[in-house]
Each structure stands twice: as structure tokens, then as C-alpha cells.
Amino acid sequence: MLFMHETHKVIGRHASAFEDLYRNEWMSAVARNEDTRLVWYLNHAMGSGPAYQVVTITAMASGSAWEELTRRMLDGDLSGLADRLESCRYEVEGKLVRPVYWSALQEVDLTSIPTDGREHDLSVYMQDTGWPDAPLDEYIELWDHEYWRYMREIPEEKKLLDIQACFQIAHGSGIRPEAILLQKIMNFSTLGNLLTSVEKHDPTTWPGTYMAKGLEVRDQWESKLLRTSSWSPLW
Amino acid sequence: MIFIHEVHKVVGKCADRFEDAYRDGWMPMLAKGSDVRLLWYFDLAHGSGLAYRAVTITAVEDGASWARLADRLASGDLQQWARHLDGLQHESIGRIMTPLQWSPSLPPLADIPTGQVEHEPTMYMEDTMWPFPGKIRDYIEAAGNIYRHSLGTEGAKVQMHIELALQTLPGAGRSPEVTLMQKLSSLPRLITLLTSDIPPEVTGPGSWMHEALELRDQWRSKLLRTAVWSPLQ
């Protein structure tokens, strides 16, 4: 299964029109092909980074399903809608991603994904994108051994993050080496503690920890706080 | 056919080994199948931009062929090669592209050379444009009707022709974005372009330079030189 991850730089005065198009027209139009579904619609939380940025993630059954989607957008039944979306944003940066071997999310039952815009509570995700200076496989293995396994053992009541998916870039569609963690924030007060903590994560005083071991393969990553819309199919 | 365009930020002291990995690894390994081929291996000409940048363009038959290639690199027979390459480059930035409707065609994949035949290097000017929101269709049409034909005229500022005209596919790079691969046939004209002011008749009302500003005003040119063994020159 493949996922199309897109970051939209939306024209501020068209932000509502952009979201309405996604909710009322694009989501159901994409789903006319049973191999393709919009799964997440996420707003980059204002106050934590760039303004008017939206992240969408679309699930596709295969490479052929992605190719079919591109044809529909460029010359087919989605071309008019794609043009209207394009006029509401400055640009979009896309990448095709695939779950890494240990990702909890591997397949999505596309038939179970709602397309009717039903409403629900909001969720917030922390999306971490990392760029190792070691081979990509070593970074993905480090996340498995030192992060994913540790995070799973934290008791529910103390859990800040639930790692819902981990992706790597499918060849040729973005940066290599790059990998992405999609983590649902389970406890907002713990998030507050993380953001305001003055604790120093000095690697020399944290021997054996993930923070220290992580520096052996990377020291550059970016976290984004992404809030689902009230109608995002997954949340 | 779709195209994987990659810009590689190569580790300077590993530059030779990086090129070897493509010439002796990637090109022949892809040639064992029928649906993927390396087309071009370029070096960004030193003195014209960032150092130690290589550009590769690989063609795949369709989306299914691309997905199989991605599988091979992530967890199949090409995984070790990819891991080896990770040690030779700081990063690569890839995008997947489709030819514009008016783009010249390339030979079928079966006719792309896969042996190590050497040629004289060829220079290309690669132009990448980012049309204004909602203007990409107009830009593609105007570039095909006006710009493409202007390159072949006697008075053209640069003697070159378009080998391949591409658009980034949704979900696989930045959009809106168009890239033209243009083969240079006269080095003196390029030098004149680089060292002279552009005359008013080229930038004034009615000219392509002037009228196209309604559709885009940002682009980037790269001067690329083919490796002597690059399958296409």
C-alpha cells in the first residue's frame, strides 16, 4: 500500500474555500475509484510553525492506483476540481511514502474509510520527519529497537504519544534519506510539559538513552503539530 | 512512460565511487528487466552552481513498474545497492514526472543503450519553472506554442532544442512545476548569453520573455554535462 503525503501552502484568504472543496467535493470524488481514499486532513497548528499549511494523506492500493489518480487529476474527471484547488494555494509539495517494516499501520481497509464528512472530536498529531547522516536502513532500525519498542511499554496513563505509523519515502518521490513518524498525542498536559520543560537532554549525561543513541545516526529532524479537521476520515 | 528525476548531493571525496555505482551498478542491474532504464547521468557543470551535484533520469514503463522498483530498493535485490549509495551521497531529491503533451518522444525502453559505450559529453540547459497558482495549463500551452518554436529560429539567443518536456506528477514533488531538458548545440552562443545584457527586443512587449511574465516569473536554469557513458547524450 502507498500513501500520498502532501503539504499545501494555502492562500490565506482562500483557506475556508480550500477546506470546503476537500470536504464537500474532493473526498467523495477521489473515492469514485475504490482503490483510493483520502484518509487524513490535518491543519498545521497555528502558533507552532508556518501559517496556512495543510497536510493531506491519501491511501492508495498500489502504484497503478496512484498513476490512475494522477491521470484523473491531469486529464480526467478530477481535472476541474484539481484546478480549483490549485487556485486556492501557492504550491503543494508531495511525496509518496510506504510503511516501514515495523510500522503499526501497514494496510488500510479502504472500504471502511468514510467519505461523507461526518464530524468527530479533534485530534492532534506530532509528525516527526528525520534526515539521518547514516544509511536510511540504520535509522529505521534504530527507531524500531530504541524508540518504538520503548514507547510501546509506557503505561497508557503516562503516554504522550501513540506511534500510529512510520513511513519511508518511496523511491524517487522525495528526499532520501528521510523517514516520518506519525504520532497521535494522547495527553495534552504532558505535551505542555514537554514544550515548557527546561530539562537539558545532554547526551553525555544520558548514556544509553534514545536521545544519545539517536545522535549516532542523525541530529536533524523537524516536528510538526498537526490538528485533524472535524471531518478528517481518520483522526 | 514516466520519469524519475533525481538531484544527488554527492560526498565530494566519494564522487568517483558514486558515478561508478551508477555506471557499474544501477545501469546494468536495471537492464536485466524490460520496464526500467537509466536514461541520463549528468554532472552539474562546476562553476555554474552548487558543487558535487549529479542529476540522473530513470524511465519506468508505468506506475506499476515504478512501484516494483520502489519495492526492490526498500526491501528487495536493490536494497544493498541503495544502502551503499547512502554512504556516497549526503542526500538525493527525487520527483516523478510525466511528459507534456507536446514533448518530443524518446526511443522505446528496449532501444536505450545499457552497455558502456563512450561519447563526447553533451551540454544541457535544464530549466525548471513554477507557474503562478491556477496558471500551469496556460503556461504549458504557451510554452509549446511559442517558446518551443522560438528555439529553432535563426535569431534565437541560444541554439538548443527541447529533448524532453516534463511536468511533476501529483504527489511526487512540487506542483505546479515544469522542467525542460534542452540540448545545447552551440557553446559560443551560450557564452554570449551568459556574458551579455539581454537586448530590449528580447524582453519587450510582445516577446516571450515579456508575455510569459503573466504566467510565471520564477525559474531556475542548470547547466548539465552528460557523463561520457550516459546512455542518452
Interface residues (C-beta under 8 A of the other chain):
Chain A: L2 M4 H5 E6 I11 T58 S62 G63 S64 A65 W66 E67 E68 L69 T70 M73 L74 A82 D83 E86 S87 C88 R89 Y90 E91 V92 E93 G94 K95 L96 R98 Y101 W131 D133 A134 P135 L136 D137 Q168 I169 A170 H171 G172 S173 G174 I175 R176 P177
Chain B: I2 I4 H5 E6 T58 D62 G63 A64 S65 W66 A67 R68 L69 A70 L73 A74 S75 Q79 A82 R83 D86 G87 H90 E91 S92 I93 G94 R95 I96 T98 W130 P133 G134 I136 R137 Q167 L169 P170 G171 A172 G173 R174 S175 P176
